[in-house]
Amino acid sequence: MLDHALSIARQAALEAGAAIAGFYQDEYTVRDKGEDNPVTDADLAADKILEAKIRGAFPDHGWLSEETVDTPERLEKSHVWIIDPLDGTREFTQGIPEFVVSVGLVIDGRAVLGVLYNPIKKQLFAGIVGQGATLNGEPISVTAHPELKGSKVVCSRTEMKKGWFDDYMDVLTPVPVGSVAYKFGLVAAGEAESTFTPRPRNEWDICAGVAIVEAAGGRCSDRTGAPYVFNRPDPLVNGVAVSNGHVHGAILEIMKR
C-alpha cells in the first residue's frame, strides 16, 4: 500500500510543481493571509492539483492542507494526508528557488511517507520510514558527522540576521535556506547535519520532511526532544529539531539556551 501511495504522491507533487513553475517569475496574484504570510495563485493551483490527485486515489483518507479549509472529520481517520502545496511562498515571490511542494502521509499519528519537490531545481526527495529515502531516484542518507563541531545547520535568513547563531559560529556553520520543508530534504540528503528552530511551526510545514529524514536515518523531534504526533486538533507544533541523530542532543541544548 505504501509503495502505491508513494507513487501517487510523487506524481501529484510533480504535477503541482509544474504548475508552480509556470507561475514562477511571471505575473501572479499575491494575497496576504496575515502578518508575513503571503498566498499566491501558485499555492492555490498546486493545492487543487494535489487534492484532485491524492483524494481522488484515496477518498477514505483524511486531509489537512495549508490552503484547504480544515474540518474535524480528519481526526477520526487513521490515514491522513498532510500537505503544503507551496512551502516557501515568500521565497517564491522573491524569485529565490528555495521552495517545495510538500506531501506527507500519516498513519495513526506517525509520519510514514513523504515527498518534497523543488520544481525549479528539479529535486524530488521521497521516503518511506523503514524503507529508505531517495533524491531523484538515487538513495540518500544523513551524514555520519559525529559532533556539533564542524557541522552545518540550514537555518532561516531571518533567524541568522537576528544573530541567533552568533554565539556558535566557532562550532557550527549556518547556511541560510528558505522553505522549512526544503531544509528537511537537505538534511536527509546529507547536505547539512541539522536544522532547528524554537519557533512553532505547523504540521504541514514538517510532516513530509519528518518522514524523509527518518527514512534517511536521521532524527526529528520538537524543541523538547519529544517525537512528533500528527493529525492533532491544533496543527501547531512546539519547535523543530532535525538532525543526523549524532548532533541531536547538542541542538536541543542550544535551543534551551
C-alpha positions as CSV (number, residue, x, y, z in Angstrom):
1,M,0.0,0.0,0.0
2,L,2.8,2.5,0.9
3,D,4.6,1.9,-2.4
4,H,1.4,2.7,-4.3
5,A,0.8,5.8,-2.0
6,L,4.3,7.0,-2.7
7,S,3.8,6.6,-6.4
8,I,0.6,8.7,-6.3
9,A,2.3,11.3,-4.1
10,R,5.2,11.6,-6.4
11,Q,3.0,12.1,-9.5
12,A,0.9,14.6,-7.7
13,A,3.9,16.6,-6.4
14,L,5.5,16.7,-9.9
15,E,2.2,17.9,-11.5
16,A,1.7,20.5,-8.8
17,G,5.4,21.6,-9.1
18,A,4.9,22.0,-12.9
19,A,2.0,24.4,-12.2
20,I,4.1,26.4,-9.7
21,A,7.0,26.6,-12.2
22,G,4.6,28.1,-14.7
23,F,3.8,31.0,-12.3
24,Y,7.5,31.4,-11.2
25,Q,8.9,34.9,-12.1
26,D,5.7,35.6,-14.1
27,E,2.6,37.7,-13.3
28,Y,0.6,36.2,-10.5
29,T,-1.6,37.5,-7.7
30,V,-0.2,37.7,-4.2
31,R,-2.8,37.9,-1.3
32,D,-1.9,38.1,2.3
33,K,-3.3,35.6,4.8
34,G,-1.8,37.5,7.8
35,E,1.4,39.0,9.0
36,D,4.3,37.9,6.8
37,N,2.2,35.1,5.3
38,P,1.5,35.6,1.6
39,V,-0.5,33.3,-0.6
40,T,-0.3,33.3,-4.3
41,D,-2.2,31.9,-7.3
42,A,0.5,29.2,-7.5
43,D,-0.3,27.9,-3.9
44,L,-4.0,27.6,-4.8
45,A,-3.4,26.0,-8.2
46,A,-1.0,23.4,-6.6
47,D,-3.5,22.7,-3.8
48,K,-6.3,21.9,-6.4
49,I,-4.0,19.5,-8.3
50,L,-2.8,17.7,-5.1
51,E,-6.3,17.4,-3.7
52,A,-7.7,16.0,-7.0
53,K,-4.9,13.5,-7.5
54,I,-4.5,12.3,-3.9
55,R,-8.1,12.5,-2.6
56,G,-9.2,11.0,-6.0
57,A,-6.9,8.0,-5.3
58,F,-7.6,7.7,-1.6
59,P,-11.1,9.1,-0.9
60,D,-11.3,7.4,2.5
61,H,-8.2,9.1,3.9
62,G,-8.2,12.3,5.9
63,W,-6.9,15.6,4.5
64,L,-5.1,18.6,6.1
65,S,-3.7,21.2,3.8
66,E,-2.5,24.7,4.5
67,E,-4.7,26.0,1.6
68,T,-7.8,24.0,2.3
69,V,-10.4,24.8,5.0
70,D,-9.8,22.4,7.8
71,T,-12.6,20.1,9.1
72,P,-12.7,17.9,12.2
73,E,-13.5,14.7,10.2
74,R,-9.8,14.1,9.6
75,L,-9.4,13.5,13.4
76,E,-11.4,10.3,13.1
77,K,-9.2,8.9,10.3
78,S,-6.2,6.6,10.8
79,H,-4.7,7.6,7.4
80,V,-4.3,11.3,6.8
81,W,-2.5,13.3,4.1
82,I,-0.8,16.5,5.4
83,I,0.0,18.9,2.6
84,D,1.7,22.2,2.0
85,P,1.2,22.9,-1.7
86,L,3.9,25.6,-1.7
87,D,6.2,25.7,1.3
88,G,8.4,28.8,1.0
89,T,5.9,31.2,-0.6
90,R,7.9,34.2,0.5
91,E,11.0,32.9,-1.4
92,F,8.8,32.1,-4.4
93,T,7.5,35.7,-4.5
94,Q,11.1,36.9,-4.2
95,G,12.4,34.7,-7.1
96,I,14.6,32.6,-4.7
97,P,14.4,28.9,-5.8
98,E,14.2,27.5,-2.3
99,F,10.6,26.3,-2.0
100,V,8.9,22.9,-2.4
101,V,5.7,21.0,-2.8
102,S,5.3,19.0,0.5
103,V,3.2,15.9,0.6
104,G,3.2,13.7,3.8
105,L,1.1,10.6,4.8
106,V,0.4,10.0,8.5
107,I,-0.8,6.6,9.9
108,D,-2.1,6.7,13.5
109,G,-0.4,9.9,14.2
110,R,3.0,9.0,12.7
111,A,4.6,10.4,9.6
112,V,5.4,7.3,7.4
113,L,5.8,8.7,3.9
114,G,6.9,11.9,2.4
115,V,7.6,13.7,-0.9
116,L,9.2,17.1,-1.3
117,Y,9.6,18.6,-4.8
118,N,11.6,21.7,-5.7
119,P,10.3,22.4,-9.3
120,I,13.0,25.0,-10.1
121,K,16.0,22.9,-9.1
122,K,14.2,19.7,-10.2
123,Q,14.9,18.0,-6.9
124,L,12.4,15.2,-5.8
125,F,13.0,13.9,-2.3
126,A,11.0,10.9,-1.3
127,G,11.0,8.4,1.5
128,I,9.1,5.7,3.4
129,V,10.1,5.2,7.0
130,G,11.9,1.9,7.4
131,Q,12.4,1.5,3.6
132,G,14.9,4.4,2.9
133,A,14.9,7.7,1.1
134,T,15.9,9.0,-2.3
135,L,16.7,12.1,-4.2
136,N,15.7,11.9,-7.9
137,G,15.6,8.1,-7.5
138,E,19.1,7.7,-6.0
139,P,19.4,6.6,-2.4
140,I,20.3,9.3,0.2
141,S,21.2,9.2,3.9
142,V,22.0,11.7,6.6
143,T,25.7,12.4,7.3
144,A,27.8,10.4,9.8
145,H,29.3,13.6,11.2
146,P,29.7,12.7,14.9
147,E,29.5,16.1,16.8
148,L,28.3,19.7,16.7
149,K,31.8,21.0,16.0
150,G,32.3,21.3,12.2
151,S,28.7,20.7,11.5
152,K,26.4,22.6,9.1
153,V,22.9,23.9,10.1
154,V,20.4,25.0,7.4
155,C,18.6,27.9,9.0
156,S,16.2,30.7,8.3
157,R,17.6,34.0,6.9
158,T,15.6,35.9,9.5
159,E,17.0,34.0,12.4
160,M,20.5,34.4,11.1
161,K,20.1,38.1,10.6
162,K,18.8,38.3,14.2
163,G,22.1,36.8,15.4
164,W,20.7,33.6,16.8
165,F,23.8,31.7,15.7
166,D,26.4,34.3,16.5
167,D,27.5,32.6,19.7
168,Y,28.0,29.2,18.0
169,M,30.0,30.3,14.9
170,D,33.1,28.7,16.3
171,V,31.5,25.2,16.3
172,L,28.9,25.2,13.5
173,T,28.3,26.8,10.1
174,P,24.9,28.3,9.5
175,V,23.6,28.1,5.9
176,P,20.5,30.3,5.2
177,V,17.8,28.5,3.2
178,G,14.2,29.4,2.5
179,S,11.4,26.8,2.9
180,V,11.2,24.9,6.2
181,A,10.4,21.6,4.4
182,Y,13.3,22.1,1.9
183,K,15.7,22.3,4.9
184,F,14.5,18.8,5.9
185,G,15.2,17.5,2.5
186,L,18.7,18.9,2.5
187,V,19.4,17.3,5.9
188,A,18.1,13.9,4.6
189,A,20.4,14.2,1.6
190,G,23.5,14.8,3.7
191,E,23.9,18.5,2.7
192,A,23.8,19.6,6.4
193,E,23.8,17.9,9.8
194,S,20.8,19.7,11.2
195,T,18.0,22.3,11.0
196,F,16.3,23.6,14.1
197,T,14.2,26.5,15.5
198,P,12.5,27.0,18.8
199,R,9.7,28.8,17.0
200,P,6.4,27.0,16.4
201,R,5.6,25.5,13.0
202,N,2.6,23.8,11.5
203,E,2.2,20.1,10.8
204,W,2.0,20.8,7.1
205,D,5.4,22.6,7.2
206,I,7.2,19.5,8.6
207,C,5.2,16.3,8.0
208,A,6.7,15.1,4.7
209,G,10.2,16.2,5.8
210,V,9.9,14.2,9.1
211,A,9.2,11.0,7.1
212,I,12.0,11.6,4.7
213,V,14.6,12.5,7.3
214,E,13.7,9.4,9.4
215,A,13.7,7.3,6.2
216,A,17.2,8.6,5.6
217,G,18.4,7.5,9.1
218,G,18.0,10.9,10.8
219,R,16.1,12.0,13.9
220,C,13.2,14.5,14.2
221,S,11.6,15.9,17.4
222,D,10.1,19.0,18.8
223,R,12.2,21.5,20.8
224,T,11.9,19.4,24.0
225,G,13.1,16.2,22.2
226,A,9.6,14.6,22.1
227,P,8.7,12.8,18.8
228,Y,6.0,14.4,16.7
229,V,2.4,13.2,16.9
230,F,0.5,14.3,13.8
231,N,-3.2,14.9,13.0
232,R,-4.0,16.7,16.2
233,P,-6.9,19.2,16.5
234,D,-4.3,22.1,16.7
235,P,-1.7,21.7,13.9
236,L,0.8,24.0,15.6
237,V,4.0,22.1,16.8
238,N,6.4,23.1,19.5
239,G,9.5,24.0,17.5
240,V,11.7,21.9,15.3
241,A,14.8,19.8,15.8
242,V,16.0,17.8,12.9
243,S,19.4,16.1,12.6
244,N,21.6,13.2,11.5
245,G,21.0,11.8,15.0
246,H,24.5,12.4,16.3
247,V,24.1,16.1,17.0
248,H,20.6,16.0,18.2
249,G,21.3,16.4,21.9
250,A,23.6,19.3,21.2
251,I,21.0,21.2,19.1
252,L,18.3,20.6,21.8
253,E,20.7,22.2,24.4
254,I,21.3,25.2,22.1
255,M,17.5,25.8,21.9
256,K,17.2,25.5,25.7
257,R,19.5,28.5,26.0
